[in-house]
Amino acid sequence: MRFCAARGRLVALPVILVMPWQCNLLVPPQDATGRSPVSSSAEDPKREVPVARVSTARPRPPQQAATLPDEVIVRAMNAGQPAFLRCWARAQRLEGLDAAKIRLHLEIDEGGRVVGCRSDSDSPTLSRCLAVVARQLAFPAPGAPTVVDLPLMFR
């Protein structure tokens, strides 16, 4: 905008810039079908060259899955049962839950520590509480990473 003084007042006048139009009078090259390979149309499918993906991660060596005996799992669950029941009581109080059957998926490292936990519960309060309790469960060292699925039934 341009400013000028008219009768003692400051008035803004618009400034219009004119850009020269650039055009090309050359005919674009055409292929055997008479279509321009440079431009695309809605009737032509988009053609992309597939790109090979390269992984930068080192491949993991195959590991033998370790298993834990059922009595070891039951012993750990019995130790955590009062805390699991407190989680259920809290979720019932806060969210009004009814009876539920929940699968708790635990990932245990070689030393017996629970390093990952998730549940199929619809209640976020219950899922978080169960995960906190599950991470405190003590398992004997299996020697290799182990996965345990625990069914929990609450009434």
Steps between C-alpha positions, in 0.01 A plus 500: 500500500606853433429787734440861395379811676173646375357808670697435820404129532698189431329292233603148392491426129526143372801412289441249223793299372477361150705188437571407139337174392747235396397248245672243288401470137675166450290188452568242772649169379255216433538124521370240249141531629496875443504587869752719670721294736563814704142578594259260664127475472228350715457207263866398518600301808780645707824318437753482779825317506510260799778589738685223680496558874818449693485425871768656717417282799714201571316173457425330829638152542226239534428436866363190656180589680521404865200371687410521865337209681136554597575471873748791473238717329233404756740583786569845354129561443413398855757749630340778291138400557423750782638788292306385191181493711571855626532611135163342422332661805637842404386465136153388617475800733616752236342354186224268624630185331321165508661156496774466244743253352825673409807362328826640635796472260840509674843524339774370729873554439777244552541602865134444594397870502172602338599751232170530312137465593169562327143388553190475286290694753278782376565690823814718487502526880502124542758448222745749654462355848542140381815601311650661810429189709621260229835681471560422868441125466805284566579221256807274506756574228393302192831567319328638188222749431162346578139594430223400740125549448302500823121476511353705788134465600339765720149483653 
